[in-house]
Amino acid sequence: MNLISAEGAVKATFSCKTSELLAILKFLRAAIPKRIKVFQRIMEVTIMTNQVSFVVAGASKTLACAANGPAKFTVSFPYFYDMVSTTIKSNSDISVGDWFMMFNGSTIHVETFFFQDYCILRSINLPMNYSVSDILRLSLQYTEEEIEFNKLNEEQRKAFKALANDTQLVVSKLKKYGFSQIEIEKFIHDKIFIHNQNSGQPDE
């Protein structure tokens, strides 16, 4: 599961057996009316707690799996089907953030929606001597429009790119000691996006 992305904060995830996901996609593919043109075959995916629903024109299916939402994204059904059907991994891991989805490490841009009430274009409240972690956590509290309105989008983009690069460096250094990529990414993700947010304590 990818929890660190150069594209921005990961806001929702789900993980399942590839065979189960492919079975659902095959069911949906068979149900799509033949009159629907290929480029019009769009799938809507809704991630809730421990379940994900897949909807296309003509059918829907729900998969029970390890999932954390809520979030929704839309993606080209043929493109997503091709990604799943050609993967060699037994498990499929999907991560979603603002305007992007990662499937087993590959990132594509998709239309996303997160079920939260926002006051559009709020002023962003940052500490006087804010840290890189404060910039990284902006996406958990503010919309993309608010971040851009406050002219912090470029700084945030650079922060996520640096985090992704540093994470890969740590992974390469610690792999020989038996640490897996997911263990390292989870530690970094939780430290930045969960523990500090919940405690309200500044970074050391």
Phi, psi and chi 1 to 4 in degrees:
 res  aa     phi    psi   chi1   chi2   chi3   chi4
   1 MET       -  124.7  179.7   75.7   65.2      -
   2 ASN   -86.4  118.1  -71.2   94.0      -      -
   3 LEU  -111.3   -9.7  -63.2  174.2      -      -
   4 ILE  -115.5  123.9  -57.5  -62.3      -      -
   5 SER  -135.4  140.0  167.0      -      -      -
   6 ALA   -72.0  -14.4      -      -      -      -
   7 GLU   -80.1  -24.5  -62.5  -71.2  -25.0      -
   8 GLY   148.2 -170.4      -      -      -      -
   9 ALA   -71.0  136.0      -      -      -      -
  10 VAL   -80.1  125.2  169.9      -      -      -
  11 LYS  -112.2  -17.0  -64.6 -175.1  175.1 -178.3
  12 ALA  -153.7  149.6      -      -      -      -
  13 THR  -145.8  156.2   62.7      -      -      -
  14 PHE  -152.6  151.6   70.7   92.0      -      -
  15 SER  -136.5  136.9 -179.5      -      -      -
  16 CYS  -155.8  171.4   60.8      -      -      -
  17 LYS   -71.5  133.8  -68.6 -178.0  178.3  179.7
  18 THR   -59.6  -37.8  -60.0      -      -      -
  19 SER   -62.3  -38.4   58.7      -      -      -
  20 GLU   -70.7  -41.0  -66.5 -179.4   -8.3      -
  21 LEU   -64.7  -42.1  178.4   57.5      -      -
  22 LEU   -65.7  -36.7 -175.0   56.8      -      -
  23 ALA   -62.0  -40.0      -      -      -      -
  24 ILE   -66.7  -42.3  -77.4 -179.3      -      -
  25 LEU   -65.8  -35.8  -63.8 -179.3      -      -
  26 LYS   -65.6  -39.2  -73.5 -179.5  176.7  179.7
  27 PHE   -61.5  -45.3  169.2   84.5      -      -
  28 LEU   -67.7  -39.3  -64.4  176.3      -      -
  29 ARG   -60.7  -40.5 -175.1  177.0   63.1  170.6
  30 ALA   -68.7  -24.9      -      -      -      -
  31 ALA   -89.2  -17.3      -      -      -      -
  32 ILE   -66.3  125.5  -63.3  175.8      -      -
  33 PRO   -56.3  137.7  -24.5   35.1      -      -
  34 LYS   -64.3  -21.8  -71.1 -177.0  170.7   52.0
  35 ARG   -72.4  -17.2   66.9  177.4 -178.1  -85.0
  36 ILE   -73.9  121.6  -57.1  -65.8      -      -
  37 LYS   -69.0  155.2  -63.7  179.6 -179.7  179.3
  38 VAL   -54.9  -46.8  172.4      -      -      -
  39 PHE   -71.1  -11.6   68.2   88.5      -      -
  40 GLN   -97.1   -0.8  -66.4  175.9  -38.7      -
  41 ARG   -83.9   90.0  -61.6 -175.0 -179.8 -158.6
  42 ILE  -106.7  138.3  -57.4  -61.1      -      -
  43 MET  -111.1  136.2 -179.9  171.5   64.5      -
  44 GLU  -104.9  126.2 -178.5 -179.9  -85.1      -
  45 VAL  -117.4  125.2 -178.1      -      -      -
  46 THR  -115.7  120.3  -57.0      -      -      -
  47 ILE   -99.7  120.3  -53.3  170.1      -      -
  48 MET  -118.0 -168.1  -58.0  -61.3  -73.2      -
  49 THR   -77.3  115.1  -59.4      -      -      -
  50 ASN    62.4   22.9  -65.9  -31.5      -      -
  51 GLN  -161.0  150.4   70.8  173.1   35.8      -
  52 VAL  -133.8  132.6 -177.1      -      -      -
  53 SER  -109.3  141.8   65.8      -      -      -
  54 PHE  -121.0  128.0  -56.9   83.6      -      -
  55 VAL  -131.7  130.5  179.0      -      -      -
  56 VAL  -129.8  172.3  -64.0      -      -      -
  57 ALA   -63.0  111.8      -      -      -      -
  58 GLY   110.4  -15.5      -      -      -      -
  59 ALA  -164.6  162.0      -      -      -      -
  60 SER  -146.8  155.9   64.4      -      -      -
  61 LYS  -152.1  144.5 -159.0   78.6  168.5  175.1
  62 THR  -117.0  137.7  -62.0      -      -      -
  63 LEU  -117.4  125.1  173.7   64.8      -      -
  64 ALA   -85.5  123.4      -      -      -      -
  65 CYS  -163.6  178.8   61.9      -      -      -
  66 ALA   -72.4  108.2      -      -      -      -
  67 ALA  -142.7  143.9      -      -      -      -
  68 ASN  -132.0  117.4  -67.6  -69.5      -      -
  69 GLY  -131.5 -146.9      -      -      -      -
  70 PRO   -87.9  148.9   31.1  -34.2      -      -
  71 ALA  -163.6  160.4      -      -      -      -
  72 LYS  -140.3  141.7  179.8 -179.7  -68.0 -172.7
  73 PHE  -143.8  155.7   68.7   91.0      -      -
  74 THR  -117.8  143.3   55.3      -      -      -
  75 VAL  -149.6  153.3   63.3      -      -      -
  76 SER   -61.0  122.9  162.2      -      -      -
  77 PHE   -62.4  -48.0  178.4   83.3      -      -
  78 PRO   -59.2  -38.0  -24.7   35.7      -      -
  79 TYR   -67.2  -45.8 -171.9   80.8      -      -
  80 PHE   -66.1  -40.7 -169.8   78.2      -      -
  81 TYR   -59.6  -42.4 -177.1   92.5      -      -
  82 ASP   -64.7  -39.5 -175.7   62.9      -      -
  83 MET   -61.3  -44.9  -68.6  178.1   72.2      -
  84 VAL   -72.3  -43.6  175.7      -      -      -
  85 SER   -69.6  -21.0   62.9      -      -      -
  86 THR  -102.7   -3.6   56.8      -      -      -
  87 THR   -71.8  147.5 -174.2      -      -      -
  88 ILE  -101.0    0.1   60.6  174.2      -      -
  89 LYS   -84.3  141.4  -65.2 -173.5  175.7 -177.6
  90 SER   -75.0  -26.1   58.3      -      -      -
  91 ASN  -115.0  143.2  -73.1  -40.2      -      -
  92 SER  -111.5  129.8  -72.5      -      -      -
  93 ASP  -117.5  124.9  -61.1  -45.8      -      -
  94 ILE  -121.6  130.7  -70.4   85.8      -      -
  95 SER  -124.3  142.6  -54.3      -      -      -
  96 VAL  -131.3  136.9 -178.7      -      -      -
  97 GLY  -137.4 -167.0      -      -      -      -
  98 ASP   -62.9  110.1  -72.0  -39.4      -      -
  99 TRP    69.1   16.4  -53.0  109.1      -      -
 100 PHE  -146.1  156.2   72.3   89.4      -      -
 101 MET  -135.3  138.4  176.1 -160.5   74.1      -
 102 MET  -111.9  127.5  -70.6 -172.3  -70.2      -
 103 PHE  -118.3  109.7  175.4   79.8      -      -
 104 ASN    48.7   41.0  -70.4  -18.5      -      -
 105 GLY    96.1  -14.9      -      -      -      -
 106 SER   -94.0  132.9  -62.4      -      -      -
 107 THR  -106.9  132.4  -57.9      -      -      -
 108 ILE  -132.2  154.8   63.8  170.1      -      -
 109 HIS   -87.9  131.0  -72.8  -89.0      -      -
 110 VAL  -137.0  166.8  -64.4      -      -      -
 111 GLU   -87.0  125.9 -176.3  174.6  -12.3      -
 112 THR  -122.3  158.5   57.4      -      -      -
 113 PHE  -147.0  134.8  177.9   77.8      -      -
 114 PHE  -119.7  135.1  -59.9   93.7      -      -
 115 PHE   -82.1   77.9  -54.7   94.9      -      -
 116 GLN  -141.2  151.7  -60.9  179.2   30.0      -
 117 ASP   -92.9  121.3  -67.2  -34.2      -      -
 118 TYR  -119.2  147.3  -71.9  113.4      -      -
 119 CYS   -93.7  109.9  178.2      -      -      -
 120 ILE   -61.2  134.7  -59.0  -60.2      -      -
 121 LEU    60.7   45.8  -58.6 -174.9      -      -
 122 ARG   -71.2  154.6  -65.8  169.9  -66.8  175.7
 123 SER   -71.9  141.0  -65.0      -      -      -
 124 ILE   -90.6  127.6  -69.6  177.7      -      -
 125 ASN   -95.5  105.3 -176.5   23.1      -      -
 126 LEU  -118.1  146.6  -81.4  171.1      -      -
 127 PRO   -59.9  156.8  -18.6   30.2      -      -
 128 MET   -58.5  -46.3 -176.2  174.7  -64.3      -
 129 ASN  -106.3   65.7  -62.8  -48.0      -      -
 130 TYR   -70.7  152.3   62.2   85.1      -      -
 131 SER  -100.7  173.3   66.9      -      -      -
 132 VAL   -60.7  -37.8  175.4      -      -      -
 133 SER   -62.1  -35.8  -67.9      -      -      -
 134 ASP   -62.5  -40.1  -68.0  -39.6      -      -
 135 ILE   -66.8  -42.0  -67.2  -64.6      -      -
 136 LEU   -62.9  -34.0  -68.6  169.5      -      -
 137 ARG   -83.5   -2.2  -74.7 -166.6  -69.7  -91.9
 138 LEU   -57.9  -37.3  -72.2  178.8      -      -
 139 SER   -66.5  -16.1  -66.6      -      -      -
 140 LEU   -80.9  -17.4  -58.9  179.8      -      -
 141 GLN  -119.0  -23.9  -54.9  173.0   55.0      -
 142 TYR  -128.3  155.2  -59.1   97.6      -      -
 143 THR   -79.2  165.0   65.4      -      -      -
 144 GLU   -60.3  -37.6 -174.3  177.5    6.6      -
 145 GLU   -65.1  -39.8  -69.5   79.9    8.0      -
 146 GLU   -66.8  -39.8  -71.2  167.2  -18.9      -
 147 ILE   -64.9  -42.0  -66.2  170.0      -      -
 148 GLU   -68.5  -39.4 -176.3  174.1   -1.0      -
 149 PHE   -59.7  -36.2  176.9   76.7      -      -
 150 ASN   -89.5   10.2  -73.6  -86.2      -      -
 151 LYS    57.2   41.2  -57.4 -172.1 -173.7  -50.3
 152 LEU  -114.4    1.4  -69.4  167.7      -      -
 153 ASN   -65.5  -39.2   51.6  -47.3      -      -
 154 GLU   -70.3  -39.4 -178.1   61.6   18.7      -
 155 GLU   -65.1  -38.6 -173.7  172.6   -1.1      -
 156 GLN   -67.8  -40.6 -173.5 -168.1   52.5      -
 157 ARG   -59.8  -44.0 -175.5 -169.1   67.8   78.6
 158 LYS   -66.2  -35.4  -69.8  179.7  179.2  178.1
 159 ALA   -65.9  -42.4      -      -      -      -
 160 PHE   -69.0  -36.4  -88.0  105.4      -      -
 161 LYS   -65.3  -42.3 -175.5  176.1 -179.4  179.3
 162 ALA   -65.8  -39.7      -      -      -      -
 163 LEU   -63.0  -43.1  176.3   62.4      -      -
 164 ALA   -63.6  -42.1      -      -      -      -
 165 ASN   -66.2  -43.9  -69.6  -21.7      -      -
 166 ASP   -65.3  -36.1  -71.1  -17.3      -      -
 167 THR   -63.4  -44.7  -61.6      -      -      -
 168 GLN   -63.5  -34.0  -72.1  -54.8  -51.1      -
 169 LEU   -65.4  -44.4 -179.2   61.3      -      -
 170 VAL   -63.4  -42.1  172.9      -      -      -
 171 VAL   -59.0  -45.0  169.1      -      -      -
 172 SER   -66.2  -32.5   66.0      -      -      -
 173 LYS   -76.5  -36.3  -67.0  -71.5 -173.0 -178.1
 174 LEU   -97.1   -7.6  -63.2 -175.9      -      -
 175 LYS   -58.8  -37.6 -172.4  175.9  -65.0 -176.1
 176 LYS   -68.5  -14.2   62.4 -176.2  177.2 -177.5
 177 TYR   -96.0    5.8  -62.6  107.4      -      -
 178 GLY    95.3    6.1      -      -      -      -
 179 PHE   -84.0  132.5  -68.5   93.4      -      -
 180 SER   -87.9  162.5   67.2      -      -      -
 181 GLN   -62.0  -41.0 -179.8  166.7  -25.1      -
 182 ILE   -66.8  -36.0 -176.0   59.3      -      -
 183 GLU   -62.6  -44.3  -72.3  175.1  -36.2      -
 184 ILE   -69.2  -44.7  -64.1  169.7      -      -
 185 GLU   -63.7  -39.3  -73.9 -162.8    1.9      -
 186 LYS   -65.2  -41.8 -173.0  176.1 -170.5  -49.2
 187 PHE   -61.0  -46.9  175.9   82.1      -      -
 188 ILE   -66.0  -45.4  -65.2  172.5      -      -
 189 HIS   -59.9  -48.1  177.2  -88.6      -      -
 190 ASP   -66.0  -38.8  -69.5   -4.9      -      -
 191 LYS   -62.5  -44.2  171.6   65.4  176.7  176.6
 192 ILE   -82.3  -46.8  -64.8  174.6      -      -
 193 PHE  -100.1  -11.6  -60.8  108.0      -      -
 194 ILE  -119.9  -61.3  -62.9  179.0      -      -
 195 HIS   -60.9  -48.3  -62.5  -36.1      -      -
 196 ASN   -67.5  -37.1  -85.6  -62.1      -      -
 197 GLN   -65.9  -42.9 -176.7 -173.6   36.0      -
 198 ASN   -71.8  -35.5  -69.6  -19.1      -      -
 199 SER   -85.0  -26.7   65.5      -      -      -
 200 GLY    72.6   10.9      -      -      -      -
 201 GLN   -88.3  144.3  -63.0  -61.4  -42.1      -
 202 PRO   -70.3  158.5   26.2  -33.2      -      -
 203 ASP   -65.9  146.6  -64.4  -30.0      -      -
 204 GLU   -80.0      -  -63.6  178.5   -4.1      -
